[in-house]
Amino acid sequence: MQPSVDVLIVGAGLAGASAAHHIRASGKTVCVLHTNALGRNASQIGGGLINPMMARKGRPAWMAAEALDALEALGVDTYHCLPHHDVPLYRPARDTSQADAFREQALANPTLGRFREADTVAAGLDYLRAPFGVLEVLRGAAVNLEATATAWLGDTEVNLIDPDWQAEDLGDGVRVHTSRGEFRAARLLLCMGAGMLTHPLTRTLKLQGIKGQLIRLEKAAALPERLPPLSGIAYLVDAGDGSVWVGSTFERDWASLETTPEGRLQLQERAAEVIPALRGARVLEHRAAQRITVPGTRLPMLGSLHTDSNIWVFTGLGSKGMLYAALFGSRIPVFFNNPEAIPAMCRVVHRSAES
Ligand SMILES: Cc1cc2nc3c(=O)[nH]c(=O)nc-3n(C[C@H](O)[C@H](O)[C@H](O)COP(=O)(O)OP(=O)(O)OC[C@H]3O[C@@H](n4cnc5c(N)ncnc54)[C@H](O)[C@@H]3O)c2cc1C
């Protein structure tokens, strides 16, 4: 078979965009296919945090430092949509026991975090409710997720297709039949986010969808022109236009992927707990999408769909889309040549393989 590109990627979210960037940088030709027929994808939900100390006790995420290095290596363009890259991300402690845990993690990881006692919280943060002190996540930041994916794609060829495409693995390449015609590639890389749960090729993978809702609130006039990135019982990302994104709910069961009045209210109340001046702020917009996680590991899933297949998957970014899209995207060219280098906990697992 004569491939028309080296790698055909399905999915134009953070995973597909980071993979496309790095595979092209390794000298291969890439074409991206995606659909807009399945509703909003996770990389289109608006503001998001880069938070390497996200766990309840502020422990660093798995391979946090390497993921941050991979993000930085993606270059200045990656950060064009960052409202702040010169201030840390602030994480107020919820109570004394969380403050103790944050203190401990800041001591153990001084390049990532620094703990500020309540009476030394930097001046200028008086709008923040932080009676138990604040963890300053030094390499934390905030981005517009959609703008980031677009920036990573750069001038990669992108085609819009219907979601019911089919693929044939011919041994020396893959042929893909789509509503836009036939595409041929040496390798097919599936980065379909929630689309993985329903597509016939990938629906047997051990993946889970978790719904998250997000609202955009009008910012109170008393607040600074630009809020720093904030994380606590809710996270807040300044949209840069007089409004702030507030995320997000974490729902394992849901009837529809629309936002709900309860979800929006919960986020409004949580935002007001972090920043009291946001109490009663008007909801300008609300969105919902699914995070895809790998139950058990909560780490990304990467590798060939079946032994020796030319069809690969890259998914399971969960809540850490920015960190793990950058980290694993940067390593995909190496993993293509040496699949054994993929961390064992991140290899492809099908649900049937467990029973
Ligand atoms: C509410 C919420 C808040 C979040 N907040 C943060 C945050 O603060 N920080 C952070 O780092 N991460 C955050 N995340 C997680 C992050 O958004 C995701 O991990 C990341 O966007 C997933 O990217 P992806 O490329 O794997 O999937 P997606 O973004 O879902 O992209 C999937 C792509 O595949 C395409 N596709 C799907 N099915 C098909 C098909 N059958 N045929 C063709 N194309 C198909 C879609 O069109 C899309 O282009 C949040 C997620 C949610 C839901």
The ligand as a Gaussian input file, in Angstrom:
#p B3LYP/6-31G(d) Opt

LIG

0 1
 C      -15.115000      20.268000      32.767000
 C      -13.700000      19.930000      32.478000
 C      -12.684000      20.718000      33.015000
 C      -11.347000      20.417000      32.732000
 N      -10.369000      21.215000      33.246000
 C       -9.078000      20.968000      32.945000
 C       -8.035000      21.789000      33.445000
 O       -8.279000      22.736000      34.186000
 N       -6.761000      21.520000      33.104000
 C       -6.441000      20.452000      32.307000
 O       -5.251000      20.249000      32.033000
 N       -7.411000      19.624000      31.824000
 C       -8.705000      19.865000      32.137000
 N       -9.680000      19.040000      31.690000
 C       -9.284000      17.843000      30.957000
 C       -8.974000      18.123000      29.506000
 O       -9.989000      18.946000      28.984000
 C       -8.927000      16.771000      28.773000
 O       -8.058000      15.870000      29.418000
 C       -8.428000      16.949000      27.348000
 O       -9.048000      18.048000      26.728000
 C       -8.700000      15.677000      26.546000
 O       -8.202000      15.867000      25.258000
 P       -8.349000      14.758000      24.155000
 O       -7.645000      15.266000      22.966000
 O       -7.959000      13.422000      24.708000
 O       -9.918000      14.613000      23.883000
 P      -10.966000      15.676000      23.321000
 O      -10.651000      17.041000      23.712000
 O      -12.296000      15.121000      23.718000
 O      -10.820000      15.591000      21.743000
 C      -11.301000      14.492000      21.021000
 C      -11.221000      14.763000      19.536000
 O      -11.602000      13.578000      18.847000
 C      -12.588000      13.867000      17.873000
 N      -13.454000      12.700000      17.741000
 C      -14.124000      12.055000      18.706000
 N      -14.801000      11.002000      18.179000
 C      -14.522000      10.997000      16.851000
 C      -14.926000      10.168000      15.766000
 N      -15.722000       9.087000      15.917000
 N      -14.461000      10.467000      14.529000
 C      -13.641000      11.525000      14.326000
 N      -13.229000      12.349000      15.327000
 C      -13.668000      12.076000      16.571000
 C      -13.290000      15.112000      18.401000
 O      -13.876000      15.821000      17.326000
 C      -12.127000      15.869000      19.031000
 O      -11.441000      16.580000      18.018000
 C      -11.022000      19.313000      31.919000
 C      -12.052000      18.534000      31.377000
 C      -13.374000      18.833000      31.644000
 C      -14.448000      17.996000      31.022000

